[in-house]
Amino acid sequence: MSPETAPQRAPREGRINLRATSRQESLLRQAAAATDRSLTDFILDSAVTQAERVLTDRRWFVLEDERWEEFQRLLDTPVREMPKLRALFSRPSPFVDRDDQD
């Protein structure tokens, strides 16, 4: 990737120190090399992906009263009619084998 097409990333301001066994470090270095990324990029990308998974899987949310009321209002708002979406769902799925449905 040329410098002109390389994606811009925000400067890293924080620091995270961690300890690892020699086996863990070796494994991480091998995986980083296999994906052609630096060890730092590999560890951060992996950790951020896992953090996003954990946080999106939460079933308990705490909101301030104002945000909760807005959330309730949005839930109570009637759904608008979407003719194209209705037409799409009325068509048979291309992913279902019709012979298996019997």
Gaussian input, Z-matrix of N, CA and C with variables (Angstrom, degrees):
# hf/3-21g

backbone

0 1
 N
 C     1     B1
 C     2     B2     1     A1
 N     3     B3     2     A2     1     D1
 C     4     B4     3     A3     2     D2
 C     5     B5     4     A4     3     D3
 N     6     B6     5     A5     4     D4
 C     7     B7     6     A6     5     D5
 C     8     B8     7     A7     6     D6
 N     9     B9     8     A8     7     D7
 C    10    B10     9     A9     8     D8
 C    11    B11    10    A10     9     D9
 N    12    B12    11    A11    10    D10
 C    13    B13    12    A12    11    D11
 C    14    B14    13    A13    12    D12
 N    15    B15    14    A14    13    D13
 C    16    B16    15    A15    14    D14
 C    17    B17    16    A16    15    D15
 N    18    B18    17    A17    16    D16
 C    19    B19    18    A18    17    D17
 C    20    B20    19    A19    18    D18
 N    21    B21    20    A20    19    D19
 C    22    B22    21    A21    20    D20
 C    23    B23    22    A22    21    D21
 N    24    B24    23    A23    22    D22
 C    25    B25    24    A24    23    D23
 C    26    B26    25    A25    24    D24
 N    27    B27    26    A26    25    D25
 C    28    B28    27    A27    26    D26
 C    29    B29    28    A28    27    D27
 N    30    B30    29    A29    28    D28
 C    31    B31    30    A30    29    D29
 C    32    B32    31    A31    30    D30
 N    33    B33    32    A32    31    D31
 C    34    B34    33    A33    32    D32
 C    35    B35    34    A34    33    D33
 N    36    B36    35    A35    34    D34
 C    37    B37    36    A36    35    D35
 C    38    B38    37    A37    36    D36
 N    39    B39    38    A38    37    D37
 C    40    B40    39    A39    38    D38
 C    41    B41    40    A40    39    D39
 N    42    B42    41    A41    40    D40
 C    43    B43    42    A42    41    D41
 C    44    B44    43    A43    42    D42
 N    45    B45    44    A44    43    D43
 C    46    B46    45    A45    44    D44
 C    47    B47    46    A46    45    D45
 N    48    B48    47    A47    46    D46
 C    49    B49    48    A48    47    D47
 C    50    B50    49    A49    48    D48
 N    51    B51    50    A50    49    D49
 C    52    B52    51    A51    50    D50
 C    53    B53    52    A52    51    D51
 N    54    B54    53    A53    52    D52
 C    55    B55    54    A54    53    D53
 C    56    B56    55    A55    54    D54
 N    57    B57    56    A56    55    D55
 C    58    B58    57    A57    56    D56
 C    59    B59    58    A58    57    D57
 N    60    B60    59    A59    58    D58
 C    61    B61    60    A60    59    D59
 C    62    B62    61    A61    60    D60
 N    63    B63    62    A62    61    D61
 C    64    B64    63    A63    62    D62
 C    65    B65    64    A64    63    D63
 N    66    B66    65    A65    64    D64
 C    67    B67    66    A66    65    D65
 C    68    B68    67    A67    66    D66
 N    69    B69    68    A68    67    D67
 C    70    B70    69    A69    68    D68
 C    71    B71    70    A70    69    D69
 N    72    B72    71    A71    70    D70
 C    73    B73    72    A72    71    D71
 C    74    B74    73    A73    72    D72
 N    75    B75    74    A74    73    D73
 C    76    B76    75    A75    74    D74
 C    77    B77    76    A76    75    D75
 N    78    B78    77    A77    76    D76
 C    79    B79    78    A78    77    D77
 C    80    B80    79    A79    78    D78
 N    81    B81    80    A80    79    D79
 C    82    B82    81    A81    80    D80
 C    83    B83    82    A82    81    D81
 N    84    B84    83    A83    82    D82
 C    85    B85    84    A84    83    D83
 C    86    B86    85    A85    84    D84
 N    87    B87    86    A86    85    D85
 C    88    B88    87    A87    86    D86
 C    89    B89    88    A88    87    D87
 N    90    B90    89    A89    88    D88
 C    91    B91    90    A90    89    D89
 C    92    B92    91    A91    90    D90
 N    93    B93    92    A92    91    D91
 C    94    B94    93    A93    92    D92
 C    95    B95    94    A94    93    D93
 N    96    B96    95    A95    94    D94
 C    97    B97    96    A96    95    D95
 C    98    B98    97    A97    96    D96
 N    99    B99    98    A98    97    D97
 C   100   B100    99    A99    98    D98
 C   101   B101   100   A100    99    D99
 N   102   B102   101   A101   100   D100
 C   103   B103   102   A102   101   D101
 C   104   B104   103   A103   102   D102
 N   105   B105   104   A104   103   D103
 C   106   B106   105   A105   104   D104
 C   107   B107   106   A106   105   D105
 N   108   B108   107   A107   106   D106
 C   109   B109   108   A108   107   D107
 C   110   B110   109   A109   108   D108
 N   111   B111   110   A110   109   D109
 C   112   B112   111   A111   110   D110
 C   113   B113   112   A112   111   D111
 N   114   B114   113   A113   112   D112
 C   115   B115   114   A114   113   D113
 C   116   B116   115   A115   114   D114
 N   117   B117   116   A116   115   D115
 C   118   B118   117   A117   116   D116
 C   119   B119   118   A118   117   D117
 N   120   B120   119   A119   118   D118
 C   121   B121   120   A120   119   D119
 C   122   B122   121   A121   120   D120
 N   123   B123   122   A122   121   D121
 C   124   B124   123   A123   122   D122
 C   125   B125   124   A124   123   D123
 N   126   B126   125   A125   124   D124
 C   127   B127   126   A126   125   D125
 C   128   B128   127   A127   126   D126
 N   129   B129   128   A128   127   D127
 C   130   B130   129   A129   128   D128
 C   131   B131   130   A130   129   D129
 N   132   B132   131   A131   130   D130
 C   133   B133   132   A132   131   D131
 C   134   B134   133   A133   132   D132
 N   135   B135   134   A134   133   D133
 C   136   B136   135   A135   134   D134
 C   137   B137   136   A136   135   D135
 N   138   B138   137   A137   136   D136
 C   139   B139   138   A138   137   D137
 C   140   B140   139   A139   138   D138
 N   141   B141   140   A140   139   D139
 C   142   B142   141   A141   140   D140
 C   143   B143   142   A142   141   D141
 N   144   B144   143   A143   142   D142
 C   145   B145   144   A144   143   D143
 C   146   B146   145   A145   144   D144
 N   147   B147   146   A146   145   D145
 C   148   B148   147   A147   146   D146
 C   149   B149   148   A148   147   D147
 N   150   B150   149   A149   148   D148
 C   151   B151   150   A150   149   D149
 C   152   B152   151   A151   150   D150
 N   153   B153   152   A152   151   D151
 C   154   B154   153   A153   152   D152
 C   155   B155   154   A154   153   D153
 N   156   B156   155   A155   154   D154
 C   157   B157   156   A156   155   D155
 C   158   B158   157   A157   156   D156
 N   159   B159   158   A158   157   D157
 C   160   B160   159   A159   158   D158
 C   161   B161   160   A160   159   D159
 N   162   B162   161   A161   160   D160
 C   163   B163   162   A162   161   D161
 C   164   B164   163   A163   162   D162
 N   165   B165   164   A164   163   D163
 C   166   B166   165   A165   164   D164
 C   167   B167   166   A166   165   D165
 N   168   B168   167   A167   166   D166
 C   169   B169   168   A168   167   D167
 C   170   B170   169   A169   168   D168
 N   171   B171   170   A170   169   D169
 C   172   B172   171   A171   170   D170
 C   173   B173   172   A172   171   D171
 N   174   B174   173   A173   172   D172
 C   175   B175   174   A174   173   D173
 C   176   B176   175   A175   174   D174
 N   177   B177   176   A176   175   D175
 C   178   B178   177   A177   176   D176
 C   179   B179   178   A178   177   D177
 N   180   B180   179   A179   178   D178
 C   181   B181   180   A180   179   D179
 C   182   B182   181   A181   180   D180
 N   183   B183   182   A182   181   D181
 C   184   B184   183   A183   182   D182
 C   185   B185   184   A184   183   D183
 N   186   B186   185   A185   184   D184
 C   187   B187   186   A186   185   D185
 C   188   B188   187   A187   186   D186
 N   189   B189   188   A188   187   D187
 C   190   B190   189   A189   188   D188
 C   191   B191   190   A190   189   D189
 N   192   B192   191   A191   190   D190
 C   193   B193   192   A192   191   D191
 C   194   B194   193   A193   192   D192
 N   195   B195   194   A194   193   D193
 C   196   B196   195   A195   194   D194
 C   197   B197   196   A196   195   D195
 N   198   B198   197   A197   196   D196
 C   199   B199   198   A198   197   D197
 C   200   B200   199   A199   198   D198
 N   201   B201   200   A200   199   D199
 C   202   B202   201   A201   200   D200
 C   203   B203   202   A202   201   D201
 N   204   B204   203   A203   202   D202
 C   205   B205   204   A204   203   D203
 C   206   B206   205   A205   204   D204
 N   207   B207   206   A206   205   D205
 C   208   B208   207   A207   206   D206
 C   209   B209   208   A208   207   D207
 N   210   B210   209   A209   208   D208
 C   211   B211   210   A210   209   D209
 C   212   B212   211   A211   210   D210
 N   213   B213   212   A212   211   D211
 C   214   B214   213   A213   212   D212
 C   215   B215   214   A214   213   D213
 N   216   B216   215   A215   214   D214
 C   217   B217   216   A216   215   D215
 C   218   B218   217   A217   216   D216
 N   219   B219   218   A218   217   D217
 C   220   B220   219   A219   218   D218
 C   221   B221   220   A220   219   D219
 N   222   B222   221   A221   220   D220
 C   223   B223   222   A222   221   D221
 C   224   B224   223   A223   222   D222
 N   225   B225   224   A224   223   D223
 C   226   B226   225   A225   224   D224
 C   227   B227   226   A226   225   D225
 N   228   B228   227   A227   226   D226
 C   229   B229   228   A228   227   D227
 C   230   B230   229   A229   228   D228
 N   231   B231   230   A230   229   D229
 C   232   B232   231   A231   230   D230
 C   233   B233   232   A232   231   D231
 N   234   B234   233   A233   232   D232
 C   235   B235   234   A234   233   D233
 C   236   B236   235   A235   234   D234
 N   237   B237   236   A236   235   D235
 C   238   B238   237   A237   236   D236
 C   239   B239   238   A238   237   D237
 N   240   B240   239   A239   238   D238
 C   241   B241   240   A240   239   D239
 C   242   B242   241   A241   240   D240
 N   243   B243   242   A242   241   D241
 C   244   B244   243   A243   242   D242
 C   245   B245   244   A244   243   D243
 N   246   B246   245   A245   244   D244
 C   247   B247   246   A246   245   D245
 C   248   B248   247   A247   246   D246
 N   249   B249   248   A248   247   D247
 C   250   B250   249   A249   248   D248
 C   251   B251   250   A250   249   D249
 N   252   B252   251   A251   250   D250
 C   253   B253   252   A252   251   D251
 C   254   B254   253   A253   252   D252
 N   255   B255   254   A254   253   D253
 C   256   B256   255   A255   254   D254
 C   257   B257   256   A256   255   D255
 N   258   B258   257   A257   256   D256
 C   259   B259   258   A258   257   D257
 C   260   B260   259   A259   258   D258
 N   261   B261   260   A260   259   D259
 C   262   B262   261   A261   260   D260
 C   263   B263   262   A262   261   D261
 N   264   B264   263   A263   262   D262
 C   265   B265   264   A264   263   D263
 C   266   B266   265   A265   264   D264
 N   267   B267   266   A266   265   D265
 C   268   B268   267   A267   266   D266
 C   269   B269   268   A268   267   D267
 N   270   B270   269   A269   268   D268
 C   271   B271   270   A270   269   D269
 C   272   B272   271   A271   270   D270
 N   273   B273   272   A272   271   D271
 C   274   B274   273   A273   272   D272
 C   275   B275   274   A274   273   D273
 N   276   B276   275   A275   274   D274
 C   277   B277   276   A276   275   D275
 C   278   B278   277   A277   276   D276
 N   279   B279   278   A278   277   D277
 C   280   B280   279   A279   278   D278
 C   281   B281   280   A280   279   D279
 N   282   B282   281   A281   280   D280
 C   283   B283   282   A282   281   D281
 C   284   B284   283   A283   282   D282
 N   285   B285   284   A284   283   D283
 C   286   B286   285   A285   284   D284
 C   287   B287   286   A286   285   D285
 N   288   B288   287   A287   286   D286
 C   289   B289   288   A288   287   D287
 C   290   B290   289   A289   288   D288
 N   291   B291   290   A290   289   D289
 C   292   B292   291   A291   290   D290
 C   293   B293   292   A292   291   D291
 N   294   B294   293   A293   292   D292
 C   295   B295   294   A294   293   D293
 C   296   B296   295   A295   294   D294
 N   297   B297   296   A296   295   D295
 C   298   B298   297   A297   296   D296
 C   299   B299   298   A298   297   D297
 N   300   B300   299   A299   298   D298
 C   301   B301   300   A300   299   D299
 C   302   B302   301   A301   300   D300
 N   303   B303   302   A302   301   D301
 C   304   B304   303   A303   302   D302
 C   305   B305   304   A304   303   D303

   B1=1.4445
   B2=1.5235
   B3=1.3152
   B4=1.4538
   B5=1.5253
   B6=1.3289
   B7=1.4661
   B8=1.5274
   B9=1.3412
   B10=1.4606
   B11=1.5246
   B12=1.3539
   B13=1.4601
   B14=1.5239
   B15=1.3233
   B16=1.4712
   B17=1.5242
   B18=1.3490
   B19=1.4663
   B20=1.5256
   B21=1.3193
   B22=1.4660
   B23=1.5206
   B24=1.3029
   B25=1.4601
   B26=1.5200
   B27=1.3117
   B28=1.4565
   B29=1.5256
   B30=1.3161
   B31=1.4621
   B32=1.5172
   B33=1.2941
   B34=1.4714
   B35=1.5162
   B36=1.3122
   B37=1.4508
   B38=1.5226
   B39=1.3223
   B40=1.4558
   B41=1.5160
   B42=1.3011
   B43=1.4572
   B44=1.5185
   B45=1.3356
   B46=1.4616
   B47=1.5253
   B48=1.3074
   B49=1.4696
   B50=1.5131
   B51=1.3271
   B52=1.4564
   B53=1.5188
   B54=1.2996
   B55=1.4602
   B56=1.5132
   B57=1.3168
   B58=1.4628
   B59=1.5164
   B60=1.3291
   B61=1.4610
   B62=1.5205
   B63=1.3036
   B64=1.4674
   B65=1.5344
   B66=1.3340
   B67=1.4687
   B68=1.5251
   B69=1.3522
   B70=1.4604
   B71=1.5276
   B72=1.3081
   B73=1.4628
   B74=1.5209
   B75=1.3143
   B76=1.4630
   B77=1.5275
   B78=1.3096
   B79=1.4570
   B80=1.5261
   B81=1.3266
   B82=1.4608
   B83=1.5293
   B84=1.3236
   B85=1.4666
   B86=1.5342
   B87=1.3268
   B88=1.4679
   B89=1.5304
   B90=1.3264
   B91=1.4682
   B92=1.5248
   B93=1.3139
   B94=1.4638
   B95=1.5249
   B96=1.3210
   B97=1.4618
   B98=1.5313
   B99=1.3250
   B100=1.4639
   B101=1.5280
   B102=1.3242
   B103=1.4652
   B104=1.5233
   B105=1.3207
   B106=1.4631
   B107=1.5255
   B108=1.3310
   B109=1.4624
   B110=1.5140
   B111=1.3125
   B112=1.4697
   B113=1.5229
   B114=1.3096
   B115=1.4552
   B116=1.5240
   B117=1.3304
   B118=1.4634
   B119=1.5257
   B120=1.3353
   B121=1.4696
   B122=1.5172
   B123=1.3258
   B124=1.4670
   B125=1.5311
   B126=1.3254
   B127=1.4625
   B128=1.5277
   B129=1.3297
   B130=1.4656
   B131=1.5279
   B132=1.3367
   B133=1.4681
   B134=1.5246
   B135=1.3272
   B136=1.4643
   B137=1.5248
   B138=1.3160
   B139=1.4694
   B140=1.5279
   B141=1.3166
   B142=1.4634
   B143=1.5264
   B144=1.3247
   B145=1.4649
   B146=1.5189
   B147=1.3124
   B148=1.4666
   B149=1.5236
   B150=1.3202
   B151=1.4675
   B152=1.5247
   B153=1.3310
   B154=1.4658
   B155=1.5238
   B156=1.3298
   B157=1.4704
   B158=1.5274
   B159=1.3169
   B160=1.4688
   B161=1.5194
   B162=1.3171
   B163=1.4616
   B164=1.5210
   B165=1.3201
   B166=1.4628
   B167=1.5168
   B168=1.3169
   B169=1.4612
   B170=1.5292
   B171=1.2972
   B172=1.4671
   B173=1.5203
   B174=1.3017
   B175=1.4553
   B176=1.5294
   B177=1.3045
   B178=1.4586
   B179=1.5252
   B180=1.3169
   B181=1.4559
   B182=1.5240
   B183=1.2953
   B184=1.4550
   B185=1.5228
   B186=1.3472
   B187=1.4614
   B188=1.5189
   B189=1.3367
   B190=1.4568
   B191=1.5258
   B192=1.3433
   B193=1.4671
   B194=1.5336
   B195=1.3190
   B196=1.4671
   B197=1.5321
   B198=1.3134
   B199=1.4755
   B200=1.5245
   B201=1.3526
   B202=1.4617
   B203=1.5234
   B204=1.3395
   B205=1.4627
   B206=1.5264
   B207=1.3195
   B208=1.4703
   B209=1.5238
   B210=1.3190
   B211=1.4645
   B212=1.5297
   B213=1.3300
   B214=1.4608
   B215=1.5299
   B216=1.3261
   B217=1.4678
   B218=1.5225
   B219=1.3227
   B220=1.4687
   B221=1.5270
   B222=1.3312
   B223=1.4634
   B224=1.5224
   B225=1.3129
   B226=1.4619
   B227=1.5283
   B228=1.3134
   B229=1.4647
   B230=1.5240
   B231=1.3471
   B232=1.4688
   B233=1.5270
   B234=1.3019
   B235=1.4627
   B236=1.5203
   B237=1.3127
   B238=1.4591
   B239=1.5193
   B240=1.2981
   B241=1.4601
   B242=1.5263
   B243=1.3297
   B244=1.4604
   B245=1.5221
   B246=1.3317
   B247=1.4660
   B248=1.5312
   B249=1.3117
   B250=1.4700
   B251=1.5285
   B252=1.3319
   B253=1.4619
   B254=1.5232
   B255=1.3303
   B256=1.4607
   B257=1.5308
   B258=1.3363
   B259=1.4722
   B260=1.5278
   B261=1.3250
   B262=1.4606
   B263=1.5253
   B264=1.3353
   B265=1.4672
   B266=1.5252
   B267=1.3068
   B268=1.4665
   B269=1.5263
   B270=1.3209
   B271=1.4638
   B272=1.5249
   B273=1.3224
   B274=1.4725
   B275=1.5344
   B276=1.3013
   B277=1.4559
   B278=1.5223
   B279=1.3255
   B280=1.4652
   B281=1.5317
   B282=1.3393
   B283=1.4518
   B284=1.5383
   B285=1.2972
   B286=1.4628
   B287=1.5232
   B288=1.3204
   B289=1.4666
   B290=1.5185
   B291=1.2934
   B292=1.4655
   B293=1.5287
   B294=1.3162
   B295=1.4654
   B296=1.5316
   B297=1.3473
   B298=1.4655
   B299=1.5230
   B300=1.3274
   B301=1.4558
   B302=1.5165
   B303=1.2990
   B304=1.4665
   B305=1.4928
   A1=107.67
   A2=116.67
   A3=119.80
   A4=109.98
   A5=116.91
   A6=119.41
   A7=112.63
   A8=116.60
   A9=119.57
   A10=112.18
   A11=117.84
   A12=121.01
   A13=113.09
   A14=117.22
   A15=120.10
   A16=109.16
   A17=117.07
   A18=118.96
   A19=110.93
   A20=115.52
   A21=120.64
   A22=108.80
   A23=117.01
   A24=119.29
   A25=108.69
   A26=113.49
   A27=119.97
   A28=109.34
   A29=117.23
   A30=119.17
   A31=110.45
   A32=115.17
   A33=120.52
   A34=108.63
   A35=114.47
   A36=119.13
   A37=112.53
   A38=117.16
   A39=121.13
   A40=111.48
   A41=114.30
   A42=120.33
   A43=108.23
   A44=115.79
   A45=121.92
   A46=106.84
   A47=115.89
   A48=120.45
   A49=108.06
   A50=116.19
   A51=118.71
   A52=109.69
   A53=114.32
   A54=120.96
   A55=108.24
   A56=115.43
   A57=120.80
   A58=108.70
   A59=114.98
   A60=118.60
   A61=107.48
   A62=116.72
   A63=119.32
   A64=110.49
   A65=116.49
   A66=120.15
   A67=110.58
   A68=116.94
   A69=120.74
   A70=110.97
   A71=116.19
   A72=120.08
   A73=110.91
   A74=116.23
   A75=120.57
   A76=111.18
   A77=115.84
   A78=120.82
   A79=110.51
   A80=116.81
   A81=120.72
   A82=111.67
   A83=116.79
   A84=120.25
   A85=111.41
   A86=116.66
   A87=120.20
   A88=111.00
   A89=115.93
   A90=119.80
   A91=110.94
   A92=117.49
   A93=120.79
   A94=110.38
   A95=116.26
   A96=120.43
   A97=111.20
   A98=116.26
   A99=120.32
   A100=112.17
   A101=116.22
   A102=120.08
   A103=111.64
   A104=116.48
   A105=123.08
   A106=111.92
   A107=115.63
   A108=121.31
   A109=109.15
   A110=115.15
   A111=119.04
   A112=108.25
   A113=115.68
   A114=120.62
   A115=110.35
   A116=116.37
   A117=120.55
   A118=111.04
   A119=116.89
   A120=120.07
   A121=111.20
   A122=116.99
   A123=120.11
   A124=111.00
   A125=116.53
   A126=119.95
   A127=110.59
   A128=117.08
   A129=119.63
   A130=111.96
   A131=117.37
   A132=119.84
   A133=110.80
   A134=116.52
   A135=120.39
   A136=111.28
   A137=116.30
   A138=120.40
   A139=111.14
   A140=117.59
   A141=120.97
   A142=110.25
   A143=117.72
   A144=120.80
   A145=110.52
   A146=116.96
   A147=120.54
   A148=110.96
   A149=117.81
   A150=121.15
   A151=110.70
   A152=117.08
   A153=120.32
   A154=110.84
   A155=117.30
   A156=120.81
   A157=111.04
   A158=116.02
   A159=120.36
   A160=110.46
   A161=116.21
   A162=119.56
   A163=112.96
   A164=119.02
   A165=120.12
   A166=111.28
   A167=117.78
   A168=120.82
   A169=111.68
   A170=117.19
   A171=120.20
   A172=110.06
   A173=115.90
   A174=120.72
   A175=111.16
   A176=116.94
   A177=121.76
   A178=107.47
   A179=115.95
   A180=121.04
   A181=109.06
   A182=116.95
   A183=122.00
   A184=107.29
   A185=115.22
   A186=120.68
   A187=109.70
   A188=115.12
   A189=119.22
   A190=106.99
   A191=116.76
   A192=121.41
   A193=112.02
   A194=116.63
   A195=120.56
   A196=111.30
   A197=116.56
   A198=120.41
   A199=110.78
   A200=117.04
   A201=120.95
   A202=110.36
   A203=116.92
   A204=120.84
   A205=111.10
   A206=117.10
   A207=120.80
   A208=110.24
   A209=116.86
   A210=121.57
   A211=110.29
   A212=117.30
   A213=121.82
   A214=110.95
   A215=116.33
   A216=120.44
   A217=110.72
   A218=116.11
   A219=119.99
   A220=111.35
   A221=117.09
   A222=119.98
   A223=111.78
   A224=116.79
   A225=121.39
   A226=113.27
   A227=117.61
   A228=120.75
   A229=109.29
   A230=117.80
   A231=119.80
   A232=111.51
   A233=115.43
   A234=121.33
   A235=108.40
   A236=116.38
   A237=118.77
   A238=109.83
   A239=116.20
   A240=122.29
   A241=109.18
   A242=116.10
   A243=122.12
   A244=107.97
   A245=117.76
   A246=121.21
   A247=113.34
   A248=118.06
   A249=120.38
   A250=110.88
   A251=116.66
   A252=120.28
   A253=110.19
   A254=116.93
   A255=120.68
   A256=110.72
   A257=116.87
   A258=121.23
   A259=110.65
   A260=116.55
   A261=120.51
   A262=111.16
   A263=116.87
   A264=120.46
   A265=113.08
   A266=117.39
   A267=119.55
   A268=111.60
   A269=117.81
   A270=121.49
   A271=110.29
   A272=117.38
   A273=119.74
   A274=110.49
   A275=115.83
   A276=120.94
   A277=110.58
   A278=117.69
   A279=119.92
   A280=111.95
   A281=117.04
   A282=121.03
   A283=113.19
   A284=116.61
   A285=120.86
   A286=108.43
   A287=114.95
   A288=120.56
   A289=107.16
   A290=117.79
   A291=122.72
   A292=111.68
   A293=118.58
   A294=121.28
   A295=111.25
   A296=117.37
   A297=120.96
   A298=112.83
   A299=118.32
   A300=120.49
   A301=113.08
   A302=119.71
   A303=121.72
   A304=112.53
   D1=129.73
   D2=-179.25
   D3=-78.43
   D4=160.33
   D5=179.80
   D6=-59.42
   D7=-30.44
   D8=-179.72
   D9=-69.44
   D10=-30.56
   D11=-177.24
   D12=-101.79
   D13=-3.53
   D14=-179.75
   D15=-67.02
   D16=135.44
   D17=179.46
   D18=-66.53
   D19=142.16
   D20=177.79
   D21=-80.26
   D22=136.41
   D23=176.08
   D24=-126.02
   D25=151.23
   D26=-178.81
   D27=-66.40
   D28=147.40
   D29=177.74
   D30=-64.37
   D31=143.70
   D32=179.19
   D33=-86.59
   D34=120.11
   D35=-176.58
   D36=-107.82
   D37=-28.65
   D38=-177.54
   D39=-89.57
   D40=166.76
   D41=179.01
   D42=-133.38
   D43=134.80
   D44=177.36
   D45=-124.27
   D46=121.01
   D47=177.35
   D48=-105.49
   D49=138.11
   D50=176.67
   D51=-147.13
   D52=158.17
   D53=177.70
   D54=-109.86
   D55=146.58
   D56=179.71
   D57=-142.23
   D58=153.93
   D59=173.45
   D60=-71.51
   D61=163.44
   D62=179.08
   D63=-62.88
   D64=-33.71
   D65=177.71
   D66=-65.22
   D67=-45.01
   D68=179.31
   D69=-62.16
   D70=-45.21
   D71=-179.96
   D72=-61.72
   D73=-44.32
   D74=179.33
   D75=-61.04
   D76=-44.65
   D77=179.82
   D78=-61.97
   D79=-45.34
   D80=179.41
   D81=-63.34
   D82=-41.84
   D83=178.58
   D84=-64.20
   D85=-40.97
   D86=178.41
   D87=-63.56
   D88=-44.19
   D89=-179.84
   D90=-65.99
   D91=-40.23
   D92=177.92
   D93=-61.92
   D94=-44.46
   D95=179.06
   D96=-64.57
   D97=-39.15
   D98=-179.77
   D99=-64.99
   D100=-27.11
   D101=179.50
   D102=-101.41
   D103=8.30
   D104=177.10
   D105=57.24
   D106=42.84
   D107=177.43
   D108=-127.77
   D109=160.55
   D110=175.44
   D111=-71.13
   D112=159.98
   D113=178.19
   D114=-58.96
   D115=-43.36
   D116=179.22
   D117=-60.36
   D118=-49.08
   D119=179.91
   D120=-60.70
   D121=-42.38
   D122=-179.15
   D123=-63.07
   D124=-47.92
   D125=-178.31
   D126=-64.34
   D127=-46.73
   D128=-178.72
   D129=-64.14
   D130=-44.68
   D131=179.27
   D132=-61.04
   D133=-43.26
   D134=179.74
   D135=-65.08
   D136=-43.94
   D137=-178.44
   D138=-67.56
   D139=-41.16
   D140=179.67
   D141=-65.93
   D142=-41.46
   D143=177.63
   D144=-59.82
   D145=-45.33
   D146=179.05
   D147=-65.74
   D148=-40.50
   D149=178.84
   D150=-62.21
   D151=-41.38
   D152=177.93
   D153=-63.44
   D154=-40.78
   D155=178.01
   D156=-61.57
   D157=-45.16
   D158=-179.43
   D159=-61.49
   D160=-46.49
   D161=-175.24
   D162=-72.94
   D163=-31.53
   D164=178.37
   D165=-77.22
   D166=-15.63
   D167=-179.32
   D168=-91.36
   D169=2.85
   D170=-179.64
   D171=-65.76
   D172=140.51
   D173=178.20
   D174=-110.00
   D175=-3.92
   D176=-177.43
   D177=-120.35
   D178=117.38
   D179=-179.12
   D180=-119.47
   D181=139.65
   D182=177.45
   D183=-116.53
   D184=125.66
   D185=179.92
   D186=-127.39
   D187=153.50
   D188=171.08
   D189=-67.50
   D190=159.19
   D191=-177.23
   D192=-53.35
   D193=-44.00
   D194=-178.00
   D195=-63.05
   D196=-43.67
   D197=179.21
   D198=-67.08
   D199=-37.98
   D200=178.76
   D201=-63.15
   D202=-43.62
   D203=178.77
   D204=-62.27
   D205=-40.38
   D206=177.55
   D207=-64.45
   D208=-41.61
   D209=177.54
   D210=-60.61
   D211=-46.04
   D212=178.31
   D213=-61.61
   D214=-41.87
   D215=179.02
   D216=-60.55
   D217=-43.86
   D218=179.65
   D219=-65.02
   D220=-38.18
   D221=177.61
   D222=-65.94
   D223=-34.09
   D224=-177.83
   D225=-83.03
   D226=-12.55
   D227=179.87
   D228=-67.62
   D229=129.37
   D230=179.47
   D231=-60.71
   D232=145.33
   D233=179.00
   D234=-74.89
   D235=135.18
   D236=178.74
   D237=-80.17
   D238=149.88
   D239=-179.27
   D240=-69.25
   D241=134.82
   D242=179.22
   D243=-128.67
   D244=88.06
   D245=-175.59
   D246=-57.34
   D247=-39.53
   D248=-178.82
   D249=-66.20
   D250=-38.72
   D251=178.31
   D252=-68.18
   D253=-41.76
   D254=176.93
   D255=-60.00
   D256=-42.07
   D257=178.81
   D258=-64.39
   D259=-40.24
   D260=179.16
   D261=-61.75
   D262=-46.02
   D263=-178.68
   D264=-71.75
   D265=-17.05
   D266=179.26
   D267=-82.61
   D268=-13.47
   D269=179.38
   D270=-83.99
   D271=150.79
   D272=176.64
   D273=-65.15
   D274=146.14
   D275=179.97
   D276=-71.97
   D277=134.09
   D278=176.47
   D279=-75.48
   D280=-7.72
   D281=-176.25
   D282=-97.95
   D283=-1.03
   D284=-178.79
   D285=-108.29
   D286=126.50
   D287=176.90
   D288=-77.52
   D289=117.26
   D290=-176.22
   D291=-61.29
   D292=-27.81
   D293=-179.69
   D294=-71.19
   D295=-25.66
   D296=-178.25
   D297=-82.03
   D298=-11.08
   D299=-175.99
   D300=-80.08
   D301=-13.65
   D302=-178.17
   D303=-79.84

